[in-house]
Amino acid sequence: MENLTKEDFLFFKKELLAEINKLFTNEKMSERDGTDDFLWLRSKAVRRLMEISPSTLQNLRISGKVQYKKIMGSYYYSKDLLKLFS
């Protein structure tokens, strides 16, 4: 069995944070297009642009008419969704 030192944990922490930072940087880059606009919009922005209520957006989600991602309790919708309803 090998003993771990405080320096080992600090090294692991630095490596882990560097990897997490790379993941977030790559994700942000993939969510943007050439105009620096996000490809994913939050519920509030979608409701404002489509001029619909929260319950209407929820009904669209439940019925499967719109694709979405749920991340930590927030819903995100693709900008392509707006093209379908314009």
Beta strands, then each sheet from edge to edge (+ up, - down):
strand 1: 40-42
strand 2: 68-71
strand 3: 74-78
sheet 1: 1+ 3- 2+
end
